[in-house]
Amino acid sequence: MRLSRILLFLGCAAAAAAQQQQRDLKIEKIGNEPTQPKPVTIPRSYAVVIGISRYQKLPENLQLQFAERDAQSIYTILISPEGGNFKAENVHVLAGAKATLADLRREIDTWLPSVARDDDRVLIYFAGHGFVYQGKGYLAPYDIDRDKIAATGYPMDELGAVIGGKIRAKSKILLTDSCHSGAITPDDSQNLNTTLSSLQKSLFSLTASRDRERSFESPDLEGGHGVFTYYLVKGLEGAADTSGDGIVSADELAEYVHTQVREATKGQQNPTSERGSFDPEMLLSYVPANARPAAPPAPKFGTFVFEVNTDGIEVFVDGKSVGVLAKGKPFSVPGLPPGEHSVKGVKMGYEPDGPRQETVYPGQDTAVSIKILIPRRRGKAVLDLLDKGLEYYQKGFEQNYKKAAEYFEKALSADPTYSQAAFYLGLTYNALYDEAKAEQYYKQAIAIDPDYLEAHANYAGMLLDIGNVDEAIRQVNVVLQRKADHATALTMLAQAYRLKELYPQSIDFARKAIALTPANAEPHLWLADSLRLSGKYADARSEYDRYLALSNFDSKLAGQLNYYVLGFLAGFGKKKRAAQQDIWKDLRSLAWFGVCDSERRLKNFDLAIDGCQRSLTYDPKDPYAHYALGLSFMHRGAESGSLADLTAAQKHLQAMLDINPDMAEAQFARQNLANLQKALQAQ
């Protein structure tokens, strides 16, 4: 049976750092026997992820540090195949100023009920403040006014009505992490939101704290997180899976988070759960790598405290990145089961420290020193091989890419730690449409240098090119978690959300990329296209013009460009030839088509015809350009009575059918052709 869930996280962390201490966990289940992995069915899933750090109308002492960072962590674990297994397009993210009361109501009250069905899983995550006013609880949207809480807050009564009456999910989970989250737990405050405790469907309620307790933030938790959300994410990543079956259940998550948060805050914050109204085996996340025939872990967890000898060292524990560390700042990784764990420190251009085994002891902090000392040195012969390969790669065209691959492979064979050689092999095989080899070498470059951001970014570009948008978004998130202002990653998110038809998100990320690199053509293209598909044709036209101006160079130079974004819009096919020049031509073709379509919808048919004709000079066999051109000629001919226009319309509509008779628009093309034929015969 498919399970359906609603996760509601309310993250408010008061700006107070929580000190880490020894663990004294009580999560063992007496009498548990080793379990065998069991088949798991992941339901169709939807989520709303909300994070607000800076509030529009709250005083400085009530502003938060890490709420939006928490939301990003939740988003990442939700779309991970080793976690929530959500499709990226089904996770709507509201951050900062985009999380107003109207935005919350649009997403929670309207969108979720419109898409969720009885067997679906629905998740709501809120990282921000929560308030209690006149005995009622409220989520605090970005535009809350403390003098008008009832009018500007999102009432928990309203949330209860939506969960209970509008969202048709089978199982429901309420997780709250806010300064007054305990005040909205039915057990702790019976006068508040009684609708939540009287819901007819299964409800799992886990709050970050009891009534009158605060929820804490800590800068010491992997760069800064709310304590509750930090352990929530760790639990969903698999740390809470005490049975070892790969499934994190409601009971397991509640026990893990409660104990970890309580110990981390020295008893100042005590997560609570509403028991008796939910299935304790409710599936919250699935981590296949955890599925093993093993006994439950020991009852006490421990902590690694890392110190590094230089800035910018990324540390991995058991193959998973825990953060990028700075010299002189101890870095705690709590909640680790006792026993040996693999640790590794990496910094690009240096030999790594590790992997090596370090031991976690129950209930203790273990100091681990990571030292990066030895720069990687390349022999002149190896460097010459890479340079020779780059010389051929920059020329473009298939024969040169094949020659470049030979040199890059020789360089990597001579030095298996040469991540740049692996990276350029990924680029080269991607240009040659050998995606299997491209993926192999991109992954190899990342394995050699996990902080190789350009390798992550280009790998994401290839994934977009082949239609694996969800994995591309995950790779981009890796980049943005390390460098939030990485313009290329933001550009690819703009493209990815365009492909997912999530146009507001695409517009937002494109504008962020443009603000960072206004002279880069690429984000203007995705901004233009998302504006056009949102019905903003005049605005789209100006952005298409900007893209065309910025990319208007001698096409012979295109082969020297390092294009990260290689994917194409749905319905327009993928790259057709193995050369960077052709990528440039295809993107120019797309831009001119956008000009054509925008002007056609604005009824400027002369400009539309010019745009489509220019598009076809780059790609004469683009069926969409022929179709739009045919429609533009048809409309202009209908207005002017021009036989030449009607004949041209007939020609291009027929060309569209000759190229691709199975397109969805083909039926309209045939109808228009029949009408044109009658009109021409009549004249």
C-alpha positions in Angstrom: 0.0 0.0 0.0 1.3 3.4 -0.9 1.8 5.7 2.1 1.1 9.4 2.0 2.5 12.0 4.4 2.4 15.6 5.3 5.5 17.0 7.0 5.1 20.5 8.4 8.3 21.9 9.7 8.1 25.3 11.6 11.7 26.5 11.9 12.2 29.4 14.1 15.5 29.5 15.8 16.0 32.3 18.3 19.4 33.8 17.8 21.0 31.8 20.5 23.8 29.3 20.0 23.3 25.9 21.3 26.3 24.2 22.9 27.0 20.6 22.0 27.6 18.0 24.7 27.9 14.3 25.2 25.0 12.2 24.1 22.9 9.9 26.3 20.5 8.4 23.9 17.7 6.0 24.7 16.6 5.0 21.2 17.3 1.2 21.4 14.3 -1.1 21.0 14.6 -4.0 23.3 14.1 -7.4 21.6 14.7 -6.1 18.1 16.1 -8.8 15.8 18.2 -8.1 12.7 15.9 -7.2 9.8 16.1 -8.0 6.1 15.5 -5.2 3.6 12.0 -5.1 2.5 10.4 -3.7 -0.7 9.5 -0.1 -0.5 7.0 1.9 -2.6 7.6 5.6 -2.7 4.3 7.5 -3.1 3.8 10.5 -5.4 4.9 13.4 -3.3 4.4 17.1 -3.1 6.0 19.7 -0.8 6.1 23.3 0.2 9.4 24.4 1.7 9.4 27.8 3.4 12.4 29.6 5.0 12.4 33.2 6.4 15.5 34.6 8.1 15.0 38.3 7.7 11.5 39.7 8.5 10.2 42.9 6.9 8.7 44.4 10.1 10.4 42.7 13.0 13.1 44.3 15.1 16.7 43.3 14.7 16.7 41.2 17.9 14.0 39.0 16.4 15.7 38.4 13.0 17.0 34.9 12.4 20.3 33.6 11.0 19.8 30.2 9.5 16.1 29.7 8.7 16.6 29.9 4.9 19.7 27.7 5.1 17.6 25.2 7.0 15.0 25.3 4.3 17.7 24.7 1.7 18.9 21.6 3.6 15.3 20.3 3.8 14.9 20.9 0.1 18.1 19.0 -0.7 17.2 15.9 1.4 13.6 15.9 0.0 14.7 15.7 -3.6 17.5 13.2 -2.8 17.1 9.5 -3.9 18.8 8.8 -0.5 16.1 10.6 1.4 12.7 12.0 0.5 12.6 10.8 -3.1 10.5 13.8 -4.2 10.5 15.1 -7.8 12.1 18.5 -7.9 9.1 20.1 -9.7 6.8 18.9 -7.0 8.7 20.9 -4.3 7.8 24.6 -4.2 10.2 26.8 -2.3 9.3 30.1 -0.7 12.3 32.0 0.7 12.5 35.4 2.4 10.4 38.1 0.8 8.7 35.5 -1.4 7.1 33.9 1.8 4.4 36.5 2.5 1.0 35.6 4.0 -0.5 35.6 0.5 2.3 33.3 -0.8 1.7 30.8 2.1 -2.0 30.7 1.4 -1.5 30.3 -2.3 0.8 27.3 -1.8 -0.7 25.6 1.3 -4.4 26.5 1.0 -4.7 26.3 -2.8 -1.8 24.4 -4.5 -1.5 21.4 -2.2 -5.2 20.6 -2.1 -5.3 21.0 -5.9 -2.6 18.4 -6.6 -2.7 15.9 -3.7 -4.7 12.8 -3.9 -5.6 10.1 -1.3 -2.5 8.0 -1.8 0.0 10.9 -2.2 2.6 12.2 0.2 2.4 15.9 1.1 5.1 17.9 3.0 5.1 21.4 4.3 8.3 22.8 5.8 8.4 26.2 7.5 11.6 27.7 8.8 10.8 31.0 10.6 9.1 32.5 13.6 5.9 31.3 15.3 3.8 33.4 17.6 0.9 32.9 20.1 -1.7 35.6 20.3 -4.8 35.5 22.5 -4.5 31.8 22.9 -4.0 31.0 19.3 -0.9 30.0 17.3 0.3 31.6 14.1 3.1 31.0 11.6 4.9 34.2 10.9 5.2 35.0 7.2 7.7 37.5 5.9 5.3 40.4 6.2 3.9 39.7 9.7 3.2 42.7 11.9 3.4 42.1 15.6 0.8 44.8 16.2 -1.6 42.9 14.0 -0.7 39.2 14.4 -4.3 38.0 13.9 -4.5 39.8 10.6 -1.0 39.2 9.3 -0.1 35.8 10.7 -1.0 32.4 9.2 -3.4 30.9 11.8 -2.8 27.3 12.9 -6.6 26.9 12.9 -6.5 27.6 9.2 -3.7 25.1 8.8 -5.7 22.5 10.7 -8.7 23.1 8.5 -6.6 22.7 5.3 -5.0 19.6 6.6 -8.2 18.1 7.9 -10.6 19.1 5.2 -8.9 20.2 2.0 -5.7 18.1 1.6 -6.7 14.5 0.7 -3.6 12.8 2.0 -3.7 9.4 3.7 -1.2 10.0 6.5 -0.3 13.4 7.9 2.8 14.6 9.8 3.0 17.9 11.6 6.6 18.9 12.5 7.0 22.3 14.1 10.3 24.1 14.9 9.5 27.6 16.1 10.1 29.8 19.1 6.7 28.9 20.5 6.1 25.6 18.7 5.1 23.8 21.9 2.1 26.1 22.1 0.5 24.5 19.1 0.9 20.9 20.2 -2.5 19.5 21.2 -1.1 17.7 24.3 0.7 20.8 25.6 -2.0 23.4 24.9 -5.5 21.9 24.6 -7.1 25.3 23.8 -5.0 25.8 20.6 -5.9 24.4 17.3 -8.0 21.5 18.6 -8.7 20.8 14.9 -5.2 19.3 14.6 -5.8 16.7 17.3 -9.3 15.8 16.0 -8.4 15.1 12.4 -9.9 11.9 11.2 -6.9 10.8 9.2 -3.6 9.7 10.7 -1.5 12.6 12.1 2.0 12.5 13.4 2.8 15.7 15.3 6.4 16.4 16.3 7.3 19.9 17.7 10.7 21.4 18.3 10.0 22.4 21.9 7.5 22.4 24.7 5.3 25.3 25.6 7.3 28.4 26.8 10.6 26.9 25.5 12.7 28.5 22.8 14.0 26.8 19.7 17.7 27.4 19.2 20.1 28.1 16.3 23.7 27.2 16.5 26.5 28.4 14.2 28.5 25.3 15.2 26.3 22.9 13.3 28.0 22.4 10.0 28.1 26.1 9.2 24.9 27.1 11.1 21.5 25.5 11.5 18.5 25.5 13.7 19.2 22.6 16.2 15.8 20.9 15.5 16.1 21.0 11.8 19.7 19.9 11.8 18.8 16.7 13.6 15.7 16.4 11.5 17.8 16.4 8.4 20.3 14.0 9.9 17.5 11.7 10.9 15.9 11.8 7.4 19.4 11.1 5.9 19.3 7.8 7.8 20.8 8.5 11.2 17.4 7.8 12.7 17.1 4.4 11.0 17.7 2.3 14.1 16.2 -0.9 12.6 18.6 -0.9 9.6 15.9 -1.5 7.1 16.6 1.7 5.1 13.3 3.2 6.2 13.1 6.2 8.6 9.8 5.7 10.3 7.8 8.3 12.4 8.7 6.5 15.6 12.4 6.4 14.8 12.5 10.0 13.7 10.7 11.2 16.8 12.9 9.3 19.2 16.1 10.3 17.4 15.3 14.0 17.1 13.9 14.3 20.7 17.0 12.8 22.3 19.6 14.6 20.1 18.0 18.0 20.5 17.5 17.6 24.2 21.1 16.7 24.8 22.5 19.3 22.4 20.7 22.1 24.2 21.3 20.7 27.7 17.7 20.2 28.3 16.6 23.7 27.3 14.7 22.5 24.3 12.6 19.3 24.4 10.9 18.2 21.2 7.5 16.6 21.8 5.3 14.4 19.7 1.6 13.7 19.5 1.3 10.0 20.1 -1.5 7.6 19.4 -2.9 9.3 16.3 -0.4 8.0 13.8 1.1 4.8 12.5 4.5 4.5 14.2 5.9 2.7 11.2 4.9 5.6 8.9 7.6 6.0 6.2 9.2 9.4 6.3 12.3 8.8 4.1 14.0 5.9 2.4 17.8 5.5 2.4 18.5 2.3 0.4 22.2 2.4 1.4 21.1 1.8 5.0 19.1 -1.3 4.3 21.2 -4.1 5.8 20.6 -7.3 7.7 22.1 -5.9 10.9 21.3 -5.4 14.5 20.2 -2.0 15.8 23.0 0.5 16.6 24.3 1.0 20.1 22.1 3.2 22.3 24.6 6.1 22.6 25.9 8.4 19.9 29.1 10.4 19.9 30.6 13.5 18.2 33.5 14.3 16.0 35.0 17.7 16.6 37.2 18.6 13.5 40.0 21.1 13.4 41.8 22.0 10.1 45.1 23.7 9.4 44.0 26.0 6.6 40.8 27.6 5.3 38.6 26.0 2.7 39.0 22.3 3.6 35.9 20.2 2.8 35.5 17.3 5.3 33.7 14.0 4.5 32.4 11.5 7.1 31.6 8.1 5.6 31.7 9.6 2.1 29.2 12.4 2.9 30.3 16.0 3.0 29.7 17.7 6.4 30.9 21.1 5.4 33.7 23.4 4.3 35.9 24.3 7.4 37.9 27.3 8.3 41.2 27.3 10.3 40.8 28.1 14.0 37.1 27.2 14.1 36.3 23.8 15.6 33.6 22.1 13.7 31.2 19.6 15.4 29.6 16.6 13.7 27.3 15.1 16.4 24.8 12.2 16.3 27.3 9.6 15.0 26.8 6.0 16.0 29.8 4.5 18.0 32.5 2.6 16.1 34.8 3.4 13.2 34.0 6.0 10.6 35.8 7.0 7.5 37.0 10.7 7.5 38.6 12.6 4.7 39.7 16.2 4.1 40.1 17.7 0.6 41.2 20.9 -0.9 41.5 21.4 -4.6 45.1 21.4 -5.8 46.4 19.5 -2.7 46.8 15.9 -1.8 43.9 14.8 0.5 44.2 13.9 4.2 42.6 10.5 4.3 40.4 8.6 3.9 41.3 7.1 7.2 39.4 5.5 10.1 38.5 7.4 13.3 36.6 6.0 16.2 33.4 7.5 17.7 32.9 6.6 21.4 29.5 6.5 23.0 28.5 9.8 24.6 31.9 11.4 23.9 33.5 14.1 21.8 36.4 12.9 19.7 38.9 15.5 18.4 40.0 14.9 14.8 42.7 16.9 13.1 42.7 17.4 9.4 45.9 18.6 7.8 46.3 19.5 4.1 50.0 20.0 3.5 51.2 18.7 0.1 50.4 20.5 -3.1 49.7 18.3 -6.0 52.5 18.5 -8.5 52.3 17.6 -12.1 55.1 16.6 -14.3 55.8 18.7 -17.4 54.9 15.8 -19.7 51.4 15.5 -18.1 50.8 19.2 -18.2 51.8 19.3 -21.9 49.3 16.5 -22.7 46.5 18.5 -21.1 47.5 21.7 -22.9 47.6 19.8 -26.2 44.2 18.4 -25.5 42.8 21.9 -24.7 44.3 23.2 -28.0 42.1 20.7 -29.9 39.1 21.1 -27.7 38.9 24.8 -28.2 38.8 24.4 -32.0 35.5 22.7 -31.8 34.0 20.2 -34.3 33.8 16.4 -34.0 37.3 15.5 -35.3 39.0 17.9 -33.0 37.0 16.7 -29.9 38.1 13.1 -30.7 41.7 14.2 -30.9 41.3 16.2 -27.6 40.0 13.1 -25.9 43.1 11.2 -26.8 45.4 13.7 -25.1 43.2 14.0 -22.0 43.0 10.2 -21.6 46.8 10.1 -21.9 47.1 12.8 -19.2 44.7 11.0 -16.9 46.4 7.6 -17.5 49.8 9.2 -16.6 48.4 10.8 -13.5 45.1 9.2 -12.1 44.8 12.1 -9.6 44.6 14.7 -12.4 41.0 15.9 -11.9 41.3 18.6 -14.6 42.0 15.8 -17.2 38.9 13.9 -16.0 36.9 17.1 -16.1 37.8 17.9 -19.7 37.2 14.3 -20.7 33.7 14.9 -19.4 33.3 18.1 -21.4 34.7 16.4 -24.5 32.6 13.3 -24.5 29.5 15.4 -23.7 30.2 17.4 -26.9 30.5 14.1 -28.7 27.2 12.9 -27.3 28.7 10.0 -25.5 26.8 10.7 -22.3 27.9 7.5 -20.6 31.6 8.3 -20.9 30.9 12.0 -20.0 29.1 11.0 -16.8 32.0 8.6 -16.0 34.6 11.2 -16.2 32.6 14.0 -14.5 32.1 11.6 -11.6 35.8 10.7 -11.6 36.8 14.4 -11.5 34.4 15.0 -8.6 35.7 11.9 -6.8 39.3 13.2 -7.1 38.3 16.7 -6.0 34.9 16.8 -4.4 35.1 20.6 -4.2 35.6 20.9 -7.9 32.6 23.2 -8.4 33.0 23.5 -12.2 32.9 19.7 -12.5 29.6 19.6 -10.5 28.3 22.5 -12.7 29.2 21.0 -16.0 27.9 17.6 -14.9 24.6 19.3 -14.1 24.7 20.9 -17.6 25.0 17.5 -19.2 22.2 16.1 -17.0 20.0 18.9 -18.2 20.9 18.1 -21.8 19.7 14.5 -21.4 16.6 15.4 -19.5 17.6 14.3 -16.0 16.6 17.6 -14.5 16.1 16.3 -10.9 19.7 15.1 -10.6 20.9 18.2 -12.3 19.2 20.3 -9.6 20.9 18.2 -6.9 24.3 18.8 -8.5 23.6 22.5 -8.7 22.6 22.5 -5.1 26.0 21.0 -4.2 27.6 24.1 -5.9 25.3 26.6 -4.3 25.8 25.2 -0.8 29.5 25.9 -1.2 29.2 29.1 -3.1 25.8 30.8 -3.0 26.8 33.4 -5.6 27.9 30.9 -8.3 26.4 32.6 -11.3 26.7 29.5 -13.6 24.8 27.4 -11.0 22.1 30.0 -10.7 21.8 30.1 -14.5 21.4 26.3 -14.6 18.7 26.5 -12.0 16.9 29.0 -14.1 17.1 26.6 -17.0 16.1 23.6 -14.9 13.0 25.3 -13.5 12.1 26.5 -17.0 12.2 22.9 -18.1 10.1 21.9 -15.1 7.6 24.7 -16.2 8.1 26.4 -12.8 8.4 29.8 -14.4 8.4 32.1 -11.3 11.4 30.1 -9.9 13.1 30.2 -13.2 12.7 34.0 -13.4 14.0 34.5 -9.9 17.2 32.5 -10.4 17.8 34.0 -13.8 17.6 37.5 -12.3 20.0 36.5 -9.5 22.5 35.2 -12.1 22.1 38.4 -14.2 22.7 40.6 -11.1 26.0 38.8 -10.6 27.2 38.6 -14.3 25.1 41.0 -16.3 27.3 40.5 -19.4 26.6 36.8 -19.5 24.1 36.0 -22.3 22.8 32.7 -21.0 20.6 33.8 -18.1 18.9 36.4 -20.3 17.7 33.6 -22.5 16.1 31.6 -19.8 14.6 34.7 -18.2 13.2 35.7 -21.6 11.7 32.3 -22.2 10.1 32.0 -18.7 8.7 35.5 -19.1 7.2 34.6 -22.5 5.7 31.4 -21.2 4.2 33.4 -18.3 2.4 35.6 -20.8 4.7 38.6 -20.3 5.6 39.0 -24.0 6.9 42.6 -24.1 9.2 41.9 -21.1 10.3 38.7 -22.8 11.1 40.5 -26.0 13.5 42.9 -24.3 15.4 40.0 -22.6 15.6 38.1 -25.9 17.1 41.2 -27.4 19.6 41.4 -24.6 20.6 37.8 -25.1 21.0 38.2 -28.8 23.1 41.3 -28.3 25.4 39.7 -25.8 25.8 36.5 -27.9 26.3 38.4 -31.2 29.9 37.5 -32.0 31.7 35.7 -34.8 30.5 32.2 -34.7 34.0 31.0 -35.2 34.7 32.1 -31.7 31.9 29.9 -30.3 34.2 26.9 -30.0 36.3 28.7 -27.5 33.4 29.3 -25.2 32.9 27.0 -22.2 29.1 26.5 -22.4 27.7 25.1 -19.2 24.1 25.1 -20.2 23.6 22.5 -22.9 20.0 21.5 -22.5 17.1 22.7 -24.6 13.5 23.7 -24.1 10.9 21.0 -24.0 9.6 20.5 -27.5 12.6 21.9 -29.3 14.8 18.9 -29.3 18.4 18.6 -28.2 21.7 19.5 -29.8 22.1 18.0 -33.2 25.8 18.2 -33.9 29.0 17.8 -31.9 30.5 21.2 -31.9 30.3 24.2 -29.6 29.6 26.4 -32.7 26.4 24.4 -33.2 25.4 24.8 -29.5 25.8 28.6 -30.1 23.7 28.3 -33.3 20.9 26.3 -31.5 20.7 28.8 -28.7 20.5 31.7 -31.1 17.8 29.8 -33.0 15.8 29.4 -29.8 16.2 33.1 -29.0 15.0 34.3 -32.4 12.1 31.8 -32.1 11.2 33.4 -28.8 11.2 36.9 -30.5 8.9 35.5 -33.2 6.5 33.9 -30.7 6.4 37.0 -28.5 5.7 39.4 -31.4 3.1 37.0 -32.9 1.2 37.0 -29.6 1.5 40.8 -29.5 0.0 40.8 -33.0 3.2 42.4 -34.5 3.3 40.1 -37.4 6.0 41.8 -39.4 8.4 41.5 -36.4 7.2 38.0 -35.8 8.0 36.9 -39.4 11.4 38.5 -39.2 12.2 36.6 -35.9 11.1 33.2 -37.2 13.0 33.7 -40.5 16.2 34.5 -38.5 15.6 31.5 -36.4 15.4 29.3 -39.4 18.8 30.6 -40.7 20.4 28.8 -37.7 18.2 25.7 -37.8 16.3 25.3 -41.1 14.6 22.2 -39.9 13.0 23.5 -36.7 9.3 22.5 -36.9 8.2 25.0 -34.3 9.8 27.9 -36.1 8.1 26.8 -39.3 4.8 26.5 -37.5 5.0 29.9 -35.8 6.2 31.5 -39.1 3.2 29.9 -40.9 0.8 31.3 -38.4 2.3 34.7 -38.6 2.1 34.8 -42.4 -1.5 33.5 -42.2 -2.6 36.2 -39.8 -0.9 39.0 -41.7 -2.4 37.6 -44.9 -5.8 37.5 -43.4 -5.5 41.2 -42.4 -4.0 42.4 -45.7 -5.6 40.0 -48.2 -2.1 39.2 -49.5 -2.0 36.0 -51.6 1.8 35.9 -51.2 1.4 35.8 -47.4 -1.2 33.1 -47.5 0.9 31.1 -49.9 3.9 31.5 -47.6 1.8 30.4 -44.6 0.8 27.3 -46.5 4.5 26.5 -47.4 5.7 26.8 -43.8 2.8 24.9 -42.2 3.4 22.0 -44.7 7.2 22.2 -43.9 6.3 21.7 -40.2 4.3 18.6 -41.0 7.0 17.2 -43.3 9.6 17.6 -40.5 7.5 16.2 -37.6 3.9 15.1 -38.4 3.4 13.7 -34.9 3.8 17.0 -32.9 0.8 18.0 -30.8 0.4 21.1 -32.9 0.1 19.0 -36.1 -3.7 18.7 -35.9 -3.9 22.5 -35.8 -1.5 22.8 -38.7 -3.7 20.5 -40.8 -6.8 22.4 -40.0 -5.1 25.7 -40.9 -3.8 24.2 -44.1 -7.3 23.1 -45.1 -8.7 26.6 -44.4 -5.8 28.2 -46.4 -6.5 25.8 -49.3 -10.1 26.9 -49.4 -9.2 30.6 -49.2 -6.6 30.3 -52.0 -9.0 28.4 -54.2 -11.7 31.0 -53.7 -9.4 33.8 -54.7 
